[in-house]
Structures are given as structure tokens and as C-alpha cells.
């Protein structure tokens, strides 16, 4: 009888791939975790309890068949594990790297709740797909038959690319329009290499291009091409622009030099990793080297900024957040990594203004305490009177989140309905907007969210469009 490959959590502890020492990894932008060896991946996948109600799957936005591909991995059936993973997730190797598993699948693992330590789902997912690339199991898209319908996708982030992949596999003609010179959206220019090495994204872009997806890059809708032209060219349009408008911060001195937006700072750093010419970085304006850096915010973007500043050689890096550690929105795993690398978190603090003449020299900080819960149940920060102080800084990075751009105005499409928050109104099942033939997915509908939700939206919108085409074909017969 074959040995039982699963249920090893009783005798085998949780073990992550080796993490590079903080002193070494803080000097480069390479990913911080190594890869599992084959035997170690099997062992860790075999810790899954194969529970009757898989909460990991329930709490995954894509409802990945996690227990099934964990079992296949434990049995050494890696190609089948990859095929099962790819069936529900367009970019499993990306999600394995950047999903906040501690808040999603792993955070709801049954054996984690029973005190045995979660199954390392994200690392196994990464291992499966990286192996698939190495072994040549990931093939270019090859539709069984070409179709006459075409779809225009505005935005080459995870939502747009997931939709492009699904539509091309069905033979639909797909054109993706994006304002940047490389596809990938925030996966390319927003997320640092130490979390997501850029070749991982670029090879997916290449796979889509080889599979027949047409990319029109450096193409800003509303400037280089009108929305009406895209709408008139294609049988359906998907709006997948994401949200790029940074929330701002006022107060005395807010206009001083060296107070920068997180998106500008991270984009400059990522462009340098591609070898691009980046004048704002080379001039020192978006380079933290030799500076005392203060990052304002507590989300994952703030974590990206503080860890980037460490790698650029900042003299010191402090993160100001108005609530405490338990109430911050960013991944606790990222906070721990940042602390290991030398970032100092200053909890219960909020900026009131900035000091300096032409450029910033300090942040005027108010100390806070947590008061009564608000409508969401989180305790509201309250300022402690008379406890202000000045935090020295030569570079201040505002990581306060993102808001949607005014698309109806920018694109001259007043009929594209938006919510009071500026996000596009769309059906949460089909992702159809009020404009016939126009769909919207990802952050431009949800507000700033996760890559995995954008992937889900893109896949669902593609399915809705395929159903629309099928219905039209039947009606035409």
C-alpha cells in the first residue's frame, strides 16, 4: 500500500523556504525567499489536512482548488498540480509571491487555527508554476479556432491581462491599450523587485504577445487616442485602468521640495531596475541614498516604500502610522520583513505639517491615541493635545492610498457612470457598465485593492463577453 502523502501536519512543522539574511538582502532588489527543493515542497504540501470544508479555498478570491493541487504536489504530480492551479488563476506564480496569504488562504487554514502552523500555500503555489516554466509546461496561447469578434482592453494591469488571456484562449482578437511603455501596470512599476522580480511579469507579457494579443503601449487614452475610437473599433471594451491618483496631504509646508508621491518614488526605482534613464532619480529627487526618510502611511504601498529606501542606502527610514500595529492595513509579514531590514515604525503618529525653506527638513508630528470605534468597527485615532514633535527628514514619501481618475471627464464620455467615490459603476457578476458593450474590472471599480481580485474580475468579465458574443451569434442565425 502506498504511503499516505497527506496529513503530515501532526509530525511535520511549518517550514518556509530559506529567507536571505536581512543584512544581505537589504542591499539589492532580488526576492528575499529562496525556492523549495522538490522534496521540501512535497513535504510542506503534505501538511495539508485535506479538510472537508477548505476555508483556504473559500477565502481565496479566485477560489483556487488549493487542497487538490497541494495533494498533487505531495504525490509528485507537479504538471497536473500546475494545470489545476492555472485553471482558476491566470498568474499563479505572481499571486504566490505577492498575495497577502496571511489575510487570505493561509490566514484561514484549518491547521493554523488549531495551532499547528499554516500550510505554506503561497510558497508551494510559486514553486509549482516556477517549475512549470522551467520544464516548458507553460505554452503560448493557441486557440482552437480564431473568432471574428474583437475586444479592446484599456489598461495592462492584472485585470486587463487576465481578461486578455481568457479571451485569446477562446480565439477572440484582443488589443490592450496602456499609457506605460511596458505592460503589467503596478506589477511592473509599482511593486518592487524584492517582492516580485520583473522577469516574472515580463515572461507573462511575452506569452500573451506570442499568443496573439496586440499591445499598444505608450498610448494614453484621452490624449493619444480617443475612447470613442476604441469603442467604435471593437465589439466590446474593458476598462481596467486601475487607480493612480494619489491621495494628497495638506498642512503647512506641504508644497516643499522632496515631499513626493509613493507612485512616483516606486516607479522611478523600478525603472532603474530595468536600466532606464530616470532623470528624477539621477538628480537625487527620487533617490533615498544618504537621506533621513519618513514614509507616511500603513498599507502595503508604504511597506514597499520603506523597504525600497533601505535598499537605496537611506541614513534612516521611519514609517509614521496613525493607528497601532494591530490596526494597520498592511501585511504583518511585510512589517516583520521591514523591521528586520532596519525600518523603524512609529505607531500612533500623524503628520500635521512640514518644516523647511525650499526643501523639507522635518515632519511636524502629532501623537495619537485610539478612541471609540467608527462605523467599520476600527478605533478612531484622536490627537493628544500638546504632544507634537518634529521628526527630521530630507525625503518624505506620501503613501496614503490611491483614488480613481475622473475618467468620464478625461475621456469625454459623460455616459460612463461613476459612483460618488469616482469608481466606475459595474455589475459585480458580469462587470458590465451602463454603456452597452463596455465592462470595467479591478481597482477602477473596487477602489485600491489586491491583484488577486483584479484577476478574478478580468476572468469574469471575459466570460461575460464570451457569453454576449454567443448570444449574438445565436440571434443572428
N, C-alpha and C positions, 0 to 999 in steps of 0.2 A: 504494500500500500504506500502511495506517495506521501511524503511528509507534508503535514499541514503548513502552508506557507504564511497563513494569516494569524491574527490574534496574538502576536508576539509582544504586545504592549505590557503584559504581565511580567515578563522576564527581561525585556529589552527596553532601555530608556531612550528618550528622545535625544537625537544627535543631529545637529546641523552640520553642513559642510564646514570645513575649516575656514574661519574668518581671519583675514590678514591682520596682523598686529596694527594697532592704531598708529604707531609711530611711522610705520612704513606706508600704510595706505593713505595717510593724510598728506602725502607729497605727490600723489598722482591721481588721475581720474579713472583708473581702472576699477572694475567691480570689486567689491570688498569680500565677497564669498567665493570660495572655490567650487568645483564641481564634485558631486558624489562620484566615487568609484562605483562600478557596476554592482558589486556585492553589497556595498553600503546602501545604495539606492533600493535594492531588493529588500534588505533588512528593514529599512525605515518604512518602506511602503507596507511591509508585512506587519507593522504595528497596528494597522487599521483593524478595528473591531468588527467591521462589516455589519454595523448595527442595522436593525430593522427599519428605523427612521433616520436616514442620513441627514443630520442637521447641517453638515458641511455643504451638501448639495443644495439644501433648501435656502441657505443663506448666501449662496453664490448667485449673483445677478444673472449669470448665464445658465444656471442650473446644470453645471458640468457633472458628468457621471463619475464623480470622484471615487467612490468606493470601487467601481468597476475597473477604472484604469490603475488604481492602486494595486488591486489584486493581480491584474495582468502584469504589472511591473514586478511584483513579488514572485510571480511564476516565470519571469524571464521572457515574457512575450511582449517585448518592447514595441515592435512595429504595430501590433494590434492595440497596445496602450496608446501610442501616438495617434492612430487613426480614430480611436474613440474620443480622445481629447480634442482633436481637430474637428470632429463632427459637430461640436457645440461651441467651440471657441476658435475664432479666426486667427488669433495671435496668442497661443498658449505660452510660448516662451517669453513673451512680453509681460503677460499677466503674472507668470510665475516669478518675475523679477520685481514688478512694481505694485502689484495689488497689495492693499493693506490686509494681508491674511489674518493678522491678529484681530481685526474687526469683522472679518467675514467668515471664510470657511474654517480656518484654524481656531478662531475665537469661539466657534460653536461646536467644535469637535467633542464627541461624547466622552472620549477617554481623557480629554483635557478637563472636562467638568468633573470627572471622577478622581482627578489628582495624579494622573499618570503622565501628563505632558502630552501636548497635542501631536498628532501625526504631522510631519513637516511637508504639508501638501504642496506649498508653493515651490519648494526646492525640488521635489520629485517631478512636478509639472515642468519646471525648467529643464531638468535632466532628460526627461523623455523627449522633448522637442529638440533640444540641442543635439541629442544622439540621432534623432531623425534627420537633421540637416547633415550631420557628419556621414551618415550611412547612405545618403541620397534618397531617402524615402519621401522627402518633400519635393514634389514635382511641380513644374509650371502648370498653370491652369490650362486645361484642354477641353473646351466644351464639346459635347457630343454632336451638336449642330449649332450653326450660327443663326441668330434671330435678327429680324429687321428693326426691332424697336431699339431706341437709344435713350440713355439716361444721362443727364448732366448732374454732377455732384460738385457742390461748392464747398470746398474745404477738404484738405487731405490729411486730417487728423484721424484718430482711431475709428470714429463713427463713419466718416466718409469712406475710408479704406475698407472697413468691414463690409459696407454695402457694396462697394465696387467689386470685392472678391466674390460675394454671393451672386451678384448679377452676372458677372462674367462667366461663372461656372454654369449658368443657365443659358449662355450664349448671347446675352444682351450686349449691345455696343455701349461702352461706358467711357465718358470723358470726365476727368477730375480737374477742376479749376482751383488753383491755390495762389495766395499772394506771395508765398515764400519761394525760394529757389530750390528747395528740397521738400519732398513730401514727408509727411509724418506728424506735422503740427507740433504740439507740445512734446510729443515723444522724441522729436528731433531737436528742437531748440529750447524746450522748457525744462526737461528732466536731465540732470547731469549724468555724465558717463559712469560715475561710480555706482549709480543705481541701474542704469540702462546703457550699456555700451552701444555706440551709434551704429556699428556694423550690424547689430541685431535688427535694427529698424531698416537699415538700407537694403538688407537682403530681402526683406519682405516687399519693399518698394520695387526692387528689381524683379521679384517673382510676379508681381502684378503687371508690371510693364511687359515682361516676357509673355504673359498670358493674354495680352491684347488690350489692357487698359491704357487709354491715352491720357497723358498728363499735360496740362497747360499750366506751367509754373510761371512765377513772376507775373501773375495775372490777377490784378486786384479788381474784383467786381465792383462796378460803380465808377471806376476810373479807366481801366484798360479795356473793359468790356461791359456792356450794359446787361443788367439782369434780364431785360426783355429779349435781348438777343439770345441768351442761353435758353430762356423759356420757349422762344419760338423755334429753336433748333432741335430740341429734344422732346420725346414723348412724355417724359416725366423729369422732375428736378428734385434733388435732395439738398436741403440747406443743412450743412454740417460745419459751420464756421467756428464753433467753439465760442468762448467769451474771452476777449483780450483787453477790454477796457479796465484798467486798474482802478481800484478804489483809492481815493486820494485822502490825504491827511492835511488838515489846516493847522492853524495856530501861528503864533509869532515866529517868524524866521522860516516858514515853510518853503519859501522860494529860494533859499540859499543854495549855493553850488554844492555838489557831492551828496545831495539827497536824491536818491534815484529809485526808479520803479524796479521791482523784482524781475519782471519780464525782460526789461532791457538788460539788466545785470546778467541774468542767466543766459539770455540769447547771445550776448557778447562772449561769454565764457564758452558756450557750446560751439560757436562759430570758430573760435580759436582752436578748438579741438579738431575741427575739420581742416585747419590750416588756412582759413580765410583771412583776408586783410580786414582788420577791425580797428579803424582809427580811434574810436571811443575807448577801446581797451588799451591800445598802444600809448595813448596820451595819458593814461592813468585814471581817467574819469570813471571807468567801469572795472578797474583792477584794484583788488584789496591789498596788494602787496605793501607791506610796511605801514599799514593803517590800522588804527583802532576802529573796529567795525561794530555798528549796532544795527541789528535786524529787528524790525517791529512786526510782530505777528506770531501766531502759534499754529498755523496749518502746515501741511506738507511742503508748500512752496517756501515757507520760512525755513524749514529744515534743509531744503535744497540750498538755500542761500547761505546759511551759516556754515554748512559743510564745504561749500564751494570756496567761501572766504578763507577757511582754514587752509585749503589746498593752494590757494593763491599766495599764501605767505603773510596773512594779516598778523599784526602785532598782538591783537586780542580780538575775540569775537564774543559779543554778548547778544542774547535774544531777550527782548522785552515782551512779556505777555501779561495781559490784564487779569487773567484768572490764574488758578493754581495748576499744578501738574496734572491732577486728576481730571480737570475740566478742559484741557487743551484739545483741539480737534485733530492735531497731527498724530501720526502713528507713534506709539510708545517705543516701538522698536527703533524708529528713526531718532527719537530723542536720546535713547541709550547710545546709539552709534555716535551721535553728535557729541555727547558728553565724553565718551571715550577718546574722541579726537581733539578735545580741548575747548569745546564750546561751553560758555557759562550761561545758564538760564536764570533770568532774573524774574521770578514769578511775582504776580500781583503788582505789576507796574504798568503805567500807561503814559505815553508822551503828551506833554502839554504845549510844547513849543521847542524851538531850536535856537542855539546861540551861535554867534559868529558874525563876521563882517561880510565878506563876499562868499566865503565857503563855510560850511558848518564846522563848528569846533566842539559842539556838545548838544545833548538832548536834555531838555528840561523834563524831568520825570516826576509823575505823581505816584505816590504809593497808594495801593488799593486794598480793600477788604471785600469779602463776598457777603452780600446781603440776602434778601429774600429771593426765592426762585421766581423766574419770569414765566411767561406763557409756555415755554418749552420745557420747563422744569429745571433749567440751569440757574444757579445762583447769580444774581446781578452784581457786577463789580461796582463798588462805591468808593469814591475818593476819600482818603484820610486827610482832613484839612491840616495844613501846616507841616506836612511831611515831605514836601518837594525837595528834590536834589538835582544836580546836574551830572549827567553821565558823559564823560569825554568821548568824542567821536570825530574821526576825519572822513568817514564814509557811513552814511545812513541808508539802509535799504528798506523800502516800504513793501512788506509782503502781507497786504491787507485783504487779499482776495480779488476776484475779477467780476466784472459786470458785463452784460451784453452791449454791443454797439447798437446804435439806432438804425437797424437795417432798412426799415421802410423809407427812412429819410435818405440814407446813404445810397440806396439802390433805386430811389424814386419809384417805390412800389407801395403806395399807401394801402393797398388792399391786403398786404401781408399783415395779418393781425398779430398783435403782441399783447402780453399781459401788462399789468401795472408795474412789473419789475423790468419790463423791456424784453423778456424772453418770448420767443415765437410760440404762439398757440398751436398746439398739435395734439391729435388724438394719441393717447398713451398706449394704444394697441397697434394701430396701423401707422401712426406718426404722420397722418395726412393733416395738412393745414386747411384753412378755409378756402384757399386758392386751389381750384381743381387741377390735379396733376402735380402739385407741389407738396413735398414732405419735408419734415425737419427732425433732426436727431441730435442726441448728445447734449452738450452743455448749453447750446443756444436755446434749448427747450427746458432743460432741468436747472440751469444755473450751474456754476462751477461744481463739478462732480468728479467721478472716477473714470478712468479709461475703460474699465470693465463694463460700466453702464453704457458708455458710448458705443462699445462693440455690440452690446445687446440691441440697442436702438437701431444701429445700422443694419444688422441682420434682419430685424423685424420689419423695417421699412422696405428692404429689398424684397422680402417675402410678400408684403402687401402690394408692391408694384408688380411683381410677377403675377399675382392673383388678378390685378387690374388688367394686365395685358391678356391673360387667359380669358377673362370675362368679355373683353372687347373682341377677341378672336371668335368666340362663340356667337356673339351678337352679329358679327359680320358675315357669318355663314348663311 
